[in-house]
Amino acid sequence: MDGPVGLSERFLEHVRAQRLFPKPGKALVAVSGGPDSLALLALLNDAKERLGLELVVAHVDHGIQETGGQVAKTLRDYVK
């Protein structure tokens, strides 16, 4: 590959080097709705086919934030 390695490629290299998903299958991803967990979900969603993963996304609306219900809807729509 010529030029700088993109974020998705660096992410894949890290996942493989650390053997985070040693076998294909289901991967449970807990998502709070914050920027860090949404970024992780986006990276995993982009890489799921190359890693042989089926993502199972878990989100709990504890009713702490007014936007909790909207986060759940957004996540449902995103992972379809």
C-alpha positions in Angstrom: 0.0 0.0 0.0 1.4 3.4 -1.0 1.1 6.5 1.1 0.0 6.8 4.7 -2.0 4.0 6.3 -5.6 5.0 6.9 -7.4 4.8 10.2 -9.3 1.7 9.3 -6.2 -0.1 8.3 -4.4 0.9 11.5 -7.4 -0.2 13.5 -7.4 -3.6 11.7 -3.7 -4.0 12.2 -4.1 -3.3 16.0 -7.1 -5.7 16.3 -5.2 -8.5 14.6 -1.9 -7.9 16.4 -3.6 -7.9 19.8 -5.8 -10.9 18.8 -8.9 -9.0 20.1 -11.1 -11.3 18.0 -9.2 -14.5 17.5 -12.1 -16.3 15.8 -14.9 -15.1 13.5 -18.3 -14.9 15.2 -20.4 -12.6 17.3 -19.0 -9.6 19.1 -20.8 -7.8 21.9 -20.2 -4.1 21.7 -21.5 -2.0 24.7 -22.3 1.5 23.5 -23.1 4.4 25.9 -23.8 6.9 23.2 -20.8 9.0 24.0 -18.2 9.9 21.3 -15.7 7.2 22.3 -18.1 4.3 22.2 -19.7 5.6 19.0 -16.2 5.9 17.4 -15.5 2.3 18.4 -18.8 1.1 17.0 -18.1 3.0 13.7 -14.6 1.4 13.4 -16.0 -2.1 14.2 -18.9 -1.7 11.8 -16.6 -0.7 9.0 -14.3 -3.7 9.8 -16.8 -6.4 10.7 -16.7 -8.2 7.3 -12.9 -8.2 7.2 -12.8 -9.5 10.7 -15.6 -12.0 10.2 -17.7 -10.5 12.9 -21.4 -10.1 13.5 -21.9 -7.2 15.8 -24.4 -7.4 18.7 -24.8 -3.9 20.1 -25.9 -3.3 23.7 -27.2 0.0 24.9 -29.1 0.7 28.2 -31.1 3.9 28.6 -30.9 4.5 32.4 -33.1 7.6 32.0 -30.3 9.9 33.2 -30.1 12.0 30.1 -33.1 13.4 28.2 -31.6 12.2 24.9 -31.3 8.5 26.0 -34.2 7.4 23.9 -32.9 9.2 20.9 -29.5 7.5 21.3 -31.1 4.1 21.3 -33.1 4.9 18.1 -30.0 6.3 16.4 -28.0 3.2 17.3 -30.8 0.9 15.9 -30.9 2.8 12.7 -27.0 2.8 12.4 -26.4 -0.9 12.8 -29.2 -2.1 10.4 
